[in-house]
Amino acid sequence: MDSSVNIENHKEQIVNALARSGHKHTFDDVVKAVANDDAQYWPANNSAAITQVAKKSDGTVGLNVWLYGGDLKDFYLLVDAAKKHVKDLGGDFIMTFDHRKGWNRLLKKLGFVEHGKTLIWRL
């Protein structure tokens, strides 16, 4: 997560991720969510991820991966950084839901487990 990098640098990747995800949100919605600290922007070389802090009903804290767009080579670095961030938050999970099916294989290799339509990684 790096607030010093302008989110406009990854507009193409974020817009493409929004289009593929089926979300009704716009790039401007994402920019506003990041500016209001409702979402976190994770820039990489040719990629970007957008996450949101998630609080489950049992009180546990983690991250929800809202969007990812760009080069998969950067993805592993972003997952490692997100895992560290979750630990720093005192949290214990990263999840994603309503993702594209192709993500299952990749995320399972990183220790994510399928639970219904959600993939979740726990400390």
C-alpha positions in Angstrom: 0.0 0.0 0.0 1.5 3.3 -1.0 -0.4 6.6 -0.8 2.5 8.5 -2.4 1.8 6.9 -5.8 -0.9 8.6 -7.8 -3.8 6.2 -8.4 -4.2 7.7 -11.9 -0.9 5.9 -12.8 -2.9 2.6 -12.7 -6.2 3.9 -14.1 -6.1 1.5 -17.1 -5.6 -1.6 -14.8 -8.3 -0.5 -12.4 -10.8 0.3 -15.2 -10.1 -3.1 -16.8 -10.6 -4.9 -13.5 -13.9 -3.1 -12.9 -15.1 -4.1 -16.4 -14.1 -7.8 -16.0 -15.6 -8.0 -12.5 -19.1 -7.0 -13.3 -19.1 -4.4 -10.6 -21.3 -1.3 -11.2 -18.6 1.0 -9.7 -16.6 3.5 -11.7 -13.0 4.5 -11.5 -14.2 7.7 -9.8 -16.0 5.6 -7.1 -12.7 3.8 -6.5 -10.7 7.0 -6.3 -13.2 8.4 -3.8 -13.2 5.2 -1.7 -9.4 5.4 -1.5 -9.4 9.1 -0.7 -11.9 8.6 2.1 -9.9 5.7 3.5 -12.8 3.3 2.7 -10.4 1.3 0.4 -6.7 0.8 0.1 -4.7 1.2 -3.1 -1.8 -1.2 -3.7 0.3 -0.1 -6.6 3.0 -2.3 -8.3 5.0 -2.0 -11.5 2.3 -2.8 -14.0 -0.5 -3.7 -11.6 -2.8 -2.4 -8.9 -5.0 -3.9 -6.2 -7.8 -2.3 -4.3 -8.7 -3.7 -0.9 -11.1 -2.9 1.9 -10.7 -3.6 5.6 -13.3 -6.2 6.5 -14.7 -6.9 9.9 -16.5 -10.1 10.4 -19.4 -10.6 12.8 -17.2 -12.6 15.2 -14.9 -9.5 15.5 -12.0 -10.7 13.4 -10.4 -8.2 11.0 -8.9 -8.7 7.6 -8.8 -7.5 4.1 -11.3 -8.0 1.2 -9.7 -7.9 -2.2 -12.1 -5.7 -4.2 -10.1 -5.4 -7.5 -6.9 -6.5 -9.1 -5.7 -5.6 -12.5 -2.4 -5.9 -14.4 0.5 -8.3 -14.6 0.3 -11.5 -12.6 4.1 -11.2 -12.0 3.3 -8.4 -9.6 0.4 -10.3 -7.9 2.6 -12.4 -5.6 4.4 -9.3 -4.3 1.1 -7.6 -3.6 -0.2 -10.7 -1.8 2.9 -10.8 0.4 2.5 -7.1 1.2 -1.2 -7.6 2.0 -0.4 -10.5 4.3 2.0 -8.3 6.2 -0.6 -5.5 6.4 -3.2 -7.8 7.8 -0.8 -8.9 10.5 0.0 -5.2 11.3 -3.8 -4.6 11.6 -4.0 -7.4 14.1 -6.1 -9.3 11.6 -6.1 -12.8 10.5 -7.6 -13.2 7.0 -7.7 -12.0 3.4 -10.7 -12.9 1.3 -12.2 -12.3 -2.1 -15.7 -13.1 -3.2 -17.6 -13.1 -6.5 -14.2 -13.4 -8.2 -13.6 -14.7 -11.7 -13.2 -18.5 -11.8 -9.6 -18.3 -13.0 -8.5 -16.9 -9.7 -9.3 -20.1 -7.8 -6.3 -22.0 -9.1 -3.9 -19.1 -8.5 -5.1 -18.3 -5.0 -5.3 -21.9 -3.9 -1.6 -22.2 -4.7 -1.0 -19.3 -2.2 -3.0 -21.0 0.6 -6.4 -19.6 0.0 -9.3 -22.1 0.7 -12.6 -22.1 -1.1 -15.7 -21.5 1.1 -18.8 -21.2 -1.1 -18.2 -18.3 -3.4 -15.4 -16.9 -1.2 -11.7 -17.7 -1.2 -10.1 -17.0 2.1 -6.6 -17.1 3.5 -6.1 -17.3 7.3 -3.0 -16.7 9.4 
